[in-house]
Amino acid sequence: MADTPSPHVLILGAGFGGLNAARALREAPVRITLVDRKNYHLFQPLLYQVATSGLSPGDIAFPARAIFRNQKNLTFRMSEVQHIDLAQKRLDTSTGALTFDYLILAAGSETSYFGMQSVQENGLGLKDLDEAVSIRNRVLRMFELAAQEPDPEKRRALLTFVVVGGGPTGVESAGALSELIRLVLIKDYPQLSLKDVRILLLEAADRLLGGFPAPLQEYASETLWRKHVEVRFGASVTGFDGERVTLKSEEVIPSQTLIWAAGVRAARIMDRLGVRQSRQNRVVVTELLNLPDHPTVFVIGDAAYLEHEGQPLPMMAPVAIQQGQTTARNILHHLRGEPLETFVYKDPGSLATIGRNAAVARLWGLKLTGFLAWAMWLGVHLLWLVGFRNKLVVLINWAWDYFFYDRGIRLITAQQKWPWTPGKASEGETKGRELGL
Amino acid sequence: MADTPSPHVLILGAGFGGLNAARALREAPVRITLVDRKNYHLFQPLLYQVATSGLSPGDIAFPARAIFRNQKNLTFRMSEVQHIDLAQKRLDTSTGALTFDYLILAAGSETSYFGMQSVQENGLGLKDLDEAVSIRNRVLRMFELAAQEPDPEKRRALLTFVVVGGGPTGVESAGALSELIRLVLIKDYPQLSLKDVRILLLEAADRLLGGFPAPLQEYASETLWRKHVEVRFGASVTGFDGERVTLKSEEVIPSQTLIWAAGVRAARIMDRLGVRQSRQNRVVVTELLNLPDHPTVFVIGDAAYLEHEGQPLPMMAPVAIQQGQTTARNILHHLRGEPLETFVYKDPGSLATIGRNAAVARLWGLKLTGFLAWAMWLGVHLLWLVGFRNKLVVLINWAWDYFFYDRGIRLITAQQKWPWTPGKASEGETKGRELGL
């Protein structure tokens, strides 16, 4: 293919944005190269369920090559991007250089610790499969250690789990963690008492799920309270040494598990483009989703900064999907010498689940809570999930968990010396080194 | 429970032997402590399917605490055993010491490289989930690298996969690897040719599946040949530097993937008991399955050496299961002051699968091959698999693979710098550090 004269579209990232851009160019007279450092598309919205033993990594990851097997104009390339030269229209990767006529940067976002070294070193992010498996291993390990810990103070510290960040990820993780512990794990550890368990959700602002209507925010925090999650507002983490979480208020929480869902930023590679970036390091794009000085370079999804009704577009799948499709159309327009479309975000509403029968939904101007919102959440996520096998297996796992109050995948897969010593997380359990599935 | 006077049965290992001994003591007037360094029971017979992208680790691992949740007289303890003092009836673990009245050593077996350092460092074993995930990652990575490798010699080396050992593990792995590559992966990599792929099965003896009747051995090697596996007899590996497999014949095979299924030995902890060991370091036990000098210490499963019709009992699940049950009964006999039973192995026959519709079965004096044997293999393994959820998910994955010639879990989960440099396997992909599921 390399010698055909058709223009070369280079897509960086096989997330929702890159995936949909590539699919939308299926019939286009272009050569497409899709580059990702992973060989699979990850269904991020369900990552927290891998972290809480509900799903296997393989259930929410789908091989990129399988997705594009029948797309003749696309080549997948598993490589790490090292440098992007916009002027030369050139991309240097760990497996050689690539030139492009059109570039779609869909590199997504990564965790931001706001420069807090101690939190970055000892806390657990939740942006990829490795991190999700690290959380699962950590939580289960804490219970194994607590079951053998005679000192009640130490035991309570082992059973204290701190989730930081009241956005959807934090809310869903805290809710799922509460159900994992109170409905499942406690039956595994008869020698432990729920009275020794603490689950905290720390939010610096005064509400959860910013962006959702106030009643839904209230419902979310109320529901979490009923699940015995200590929802704390105005609580800013200042450090975590692996044994103690410290807050701005100088409150100290003895815990060995801090799940960091408080900050994300555009993928770091975006910082090296030398173009204008805005909040969360997102690259400022025109309404056409391209760069002012590089009209054939598009940035979409979490990595792109564009405002919608005065607000930056949320870092959510629907935005990335729609931007991917618009960008594909704009590349066709450009090829045909037609004017490009401006991106208009069609807000499909938003959903967040807190646990069994409990979710919040903002759709078609409606505000829904409880079972109905939860059922919608299930349906939408099953629908979005790539691959029939994955859908089926996820459905079975969900049904199983729902009817039997069980979580099948509660496995500790980190090999390390026992007993596990706090702070020493890096030994054996090195973050992002528990290489999932 | 610790202060009740009932005798303490300590079981080391949650494999088939330990699991069945513990279950059989469900109603017994004893306290049971089950110690394992993992928190799950692993269904070893399907490990090779995790290694070949067919199943998720979570599909063949079941949480030990879930298995024994309703067994009131059992406590599970996740710890690493450090020292066993038979005279003092004492076990030192990473989380403290335990004393026992009865000890059941069901520690299983581990890979033996016959002291070949280079093979141990660069080869891949297949005894636990980490190793299975390492093999999966390695095979898929080889294809990703080959897809980007211009040099045909290097590409052929990347696509050469050497399986060592003609026992069931080697045969099943080679067959599954061939089907993964020829039926699935090749569709993922249109730029690669099957002509560049080599799969070798190296066996030092002159037949596969030693222990099976000769016609079944012939069928196995013929079937593998038809799957384009180069079955080589009288081939002894002498070294593997990560780029070249060297044989006793001085033949050199350029390859970066060596799967070692040629040797197992009793778990190393057995060497520190100071008791008599036989072939493969297995501990010699009496017909009562206990130690001559320590009648209340039993050794069962792969770790035990006992002959049956002049042959050492095979390292297979049925042996471990039956020995676990007999040992449970013998502990009850001993409690009641009754004479102990001698262990009589009831050979249920044996099964090995080579691929779709192809297996060999020796049971009820019958020799079966082909579809019927394969169907039996499926049934027996589904039946043995612990947990309904696991059975269901495995069945779905199998049906999916069978009807759609697909392997859903072909994910590379090892984070490492690209390009991957041979021999450097230890970087990022450190063996047993790709911590599965």
Interface residues (C-beta under 8 A of the other chain):
Chain A: R37 K38 N39 Y40 S56 P57 G58 D59 A61 P63 R65 A66 R69 T75 R77 M78 S79 E80 T93 S94 T95 G96 L129 D130 V133 N137 L140 E144 L145 A147 Q148 K187 D188 Y189 Q191 G387 R389 N390 L392 V393 I396 N397 W400 D406 G408 I409 R410 L411 I412 T413 A414 Q415 K417 W418 P419 G432 R433 E434 L435 G436 L437
Chain B: R37 K38 N39 Y40 S56 P57 G58 D59 A61 P63 R65 A66 R69 T75 R77 M78 S79 E80 T93 S94 T95 G96 L129 D130 V133 N137 L140 E144 L145 A147 Q148 K187 D188 Y189 Q191 G387 R389 N390 L392 V393 I396 N397 W400 D406 G408 I409 R410 L411 I412 T413 A414 Q415 K417 W418 P419 G432 R433 E434 L435 G436 L437
